[in-house]
Amino acid sequence: MRLDHVQVSCPPGGEDVARAFYRDALGMTEVEKPELLKPRGGCWFRSGAAEIHIGVEQAFVPAMKAHPALAVDDLDALAAKLEGLGFPVTWDNETIPGRRRFHTADGHGNRIEIV
């Protein structure tokens, strides 16, 4: 078994805000959605084996606890980039022994962990 993708949500019309975070800040590649799913809105992103789908929810509420965790090669560089772009970076290197990580939030407030 392997994880295929993780879905987080955005409000209607929130795709450009999602692109600013997942594509522009994280450097993920936007993947074209299948034709039958395009009318639902949202957008999909991929980097390596990680795939995140952004779905549209009419009654959107950001995920404050549930979150995807993305592993990157240069944690410090990504933290600096995100901070420079105005995204929050909260380090947590004590909770899980031996694991450096931080939490951030996409442009809609969804929690994202970076390890």
C-alpha positions as CSV (number, residue, x, y, z in Angstrom):
1,M,0.0,0.0,0.0
2,R,1.1,3.5,-0.6
3,L,-0.4,7.0,-0.2
4,D,-1.7,8.3,-3.5
5,H,-2.6,11.9,-2.6
6,V,-3.9,14.1,0.2
7,Q,-6.7,16.6,-0.3
8,V,-7.1,19.9,1.5
9,S,-9.8,22.4,0.9
10,C,-10.2,26.0,-0.2
11,P,-13.2,28.3,-0.5
12,P,-14.8,28.9,-3.9
13,G,-12.5,30.9,-6.2
14,G,-9.5,30.1,-4.0
15,E,-7.4,28.4,-6.6
16,D,-5.0,31.3,-7.2
17,V,-4.3,31.6,-3.5
18,A,-3.6,27.8,-3.5
19,R,-1.3,28.2,-6.5
20,A,0.7,31.0,-4.7
21,F,1.5,28.6,-1.9
22,Y,1.8,25.1,-3.5
23,R,3.2,26.0,-6.9
24,D,5.1,29.3,-6.2
25,A,6.2,28.9,-2.6
26,L,6.7,25.1,-2.3
27,G,7.7,24.7,-5.9
28,M,5.2,21.9,-6.7
29,T,4.1,21.4,-10.3
30,E,0.4,21.9,-11.1
31,V,-1.1,18.8,-12.6
32,E,-4.1,19.1,-15.0
33,K,-7.3,17.7,-13.5
34,P,-9.3,15.1,-15.5
35,E,-12.0,16.8,-17.7
36,L,-14.9,15.4,-15.7
37,L,-13.5,16.9,-12.5
38,K,-12.6,20.4,-13.8
39,P,-16.2,21.8,-13.3
40,R,-15.8,21.1,-9.6
41,G,-13.0,23.7,-9.3
42,G,-9.9,23.2,-7.3
43,C,-6.4,22.3,-8.5
44,W,-3.8,19.5,-8.1
45,F,-0.1,19.7,-7.4
46,R,2.8,17.2,-7.5
47,S,6.4,17.0,-6.5
48,G,8.2,13.7,-6.6
49,A,5.8,11.2,-5.0
50,A,3.9,13.8,-3.1
51,E,0.5,14.9,-4.6
52,I,-1.9,17.3,-3.0
53,H,-5.4,18.0,-4.3
54,I,-7.1,21.2,-3.5
55,G,-10.9,20.8,-3.4
56,V,-13.5,23.5,-3.2
57,E,-15.9,23.6,-0.3
58,Q,-18.8,26.0,-0.1
59,A,-18.7,26.1,3.7
60,F,-14.9,26.2,3.9
61,V,-13.1,26.0,7.2
62,P,-9.3,25.6,7.3
63,A,-7.9,22.4,8.7
64,M,-6.1,23.5,11.9
65,K,-5.1,20.1,13.2
66,A,-5.3,17.6,10.3
67,H,-2.5,18.2,7.8
68,P,-0.2,16.7,5.2
69,A,3.5,16.4,6.1
70,L,6.0,17.0,3.3
71,A,9.6,15.9,3.4
72,V,12.1,18.2,1.8
73,D,15.9,18.1,1.3
74,D,16.6,21.6,2.7
75,L,14.4,22.4,5.6
76,D,16.1,25.7,6.5
77,A,16.0,27.0,3.0
78,L,12.3,26.3,2.6
79,A,11.6,27.9,6.0
80,A,13.4,31.0,5.0
81,K,11.7,31.2,1.7
82,L,8.2,30.8,3.2
83,E,8.9,33.4,5.9
84,G,10.2,35.7,3.2
85,L,6.9,35.3,1.3
86,G,4.9,36.0,4.4
87,F,3.8,32.5,5.3
88,P,4.1,31.5,9.0
89,V,6.8,29.2,10.2
90,T,6.6,27.6,13.6
91,W,9.5,25.3,14.5
92,D,8.9,22.1,16.6
93,N,12.1,20.2,17.0
94,E,11.3,18.8,20.5
95,T,8.1,16.9,20.2
96,I,9.4,14.0,18.1
97,P,13.0,13.1,19.2
98,G,15.4,13.3,16.3
99,R,13.0,15.0,13.9
100,R,13.4,18.5,12.8
101,R,10.2,20.0,11.5
102,F,8.1,23.1,11.3
103,H,4.5,23.9,10.7
104,T,3.2,26.5,8.3
105,A,-0.2,27.4,6.7
106,D,-1.2,27.6,3.1
107,G,-2.9,30.8,1.9
108,H,-6.2,29.6,3.2
109,G,-5.0,28.7,6.7
110,N,-4.7,24.9,6.2
111,R,-2.0,23.5,8.5
112,I,1.0,22.0,6.6
113,E,4.0,20.2,8.3
114,I,7.4,20.3,6.7
115,V,10.0,17.7,7.8
